[in-house]
Amino acid sequence: MRSTARRRGGKARPSERDIEHAAEAARCVVRTHEAVAGFLREGQTLAEIDRFVADTLAKLGCKSCFLHYRAGRHPPFPAHACLSVNDNVVHGHPGAHQEPMQPGDVLKVDIGVTKAGWIGDAAWTYSFGEPDETTRRLMDCSIECLKRGVAALQPGAPLIDWARAVQGYAEQECGFHMIRGLGGHGYGRSLHAPPFVSNCVPAVPRIEWPDAYAKLEPGMLLAVEPMIAVGSSRIVQRGNGWPLMVADGSQSVHHEHDVLITEEGPRVLTADLEKLPDVITT
């Protein structure tokens, strides 16, 4: 059914057709993760995994929106997916980690697609073999952060409610460290759009995070993504600037959903990611 975009607060709201396009892009991300979860095996290299992602996207009739992406002074991103191992939190790629996957490795797979001009962008974390107790708690903490954070994304609520929910749970209840300086974002026809969605409550919200008290409005599309480490909240850059590593070298995880804000509350477009097996046992 076709409908025209409505406006609220001077901003255009997506039409039903737009929302379906966004939902289809999100479905492509989920299908790619489902395929990846069935493909992963110990002994694979990130180059092999990235080629599989590229082939899967082609079969689904979409393209990576990460490949050749440029940010600031970084060189174009060199892979179809962000593949980040262990203390590499985000923006990993085959050139940054060339060793085959080994038992105990933790791989963050971030898939971004463009489909019919719309973006889908979501990440999940996988352990090769049963993780140790601390890593399992870390993975579970991150997934629970995502659930609690999404529940806070209610129409009319301020964005800072997300940060309060995810940081409070990760740090106060689980004893881990939410990574500072990283967060989610708006998206739609472009990969990154306002607002920035911080995972941490800043000391001076209106200065450090100008969007902190922006109200959530129906029609908003948000990619929300807790990034958590065992021992430190600080990150450092290595190599060509793309890989971001935990400063103390401790284990990290990353989970991300695409969320549409509706009149009734948040609608998770990538909800089926939560059904994925996150332990690779064969």
Secondary structure, 3 states (H helix, E strand, C coil): CCCCCCEECCEECCCHHHHHHHHHHHHHHHHHHHHHHHHCCCCCCHHHHHHHHHHHHHHCCCEECCCCCCCCCCCCCCCCEEEEECCEEECCCHHHCCCCCCCCCEEEEEEEEEECCEEEEEEEEEEECCCCHHHHHHHHHHHHHHHHHHHCCCCCCECHHHHHHHHHHHHHHCCCEECCCCEEEECCCCCCEEEEEECCCCCCHHHHCCCCCCECCCCCEEEECCEEECCCCCEEECCCCCCEEECCCCCEEECCEEEEEECCEEEECCHHHHHCCCEECC
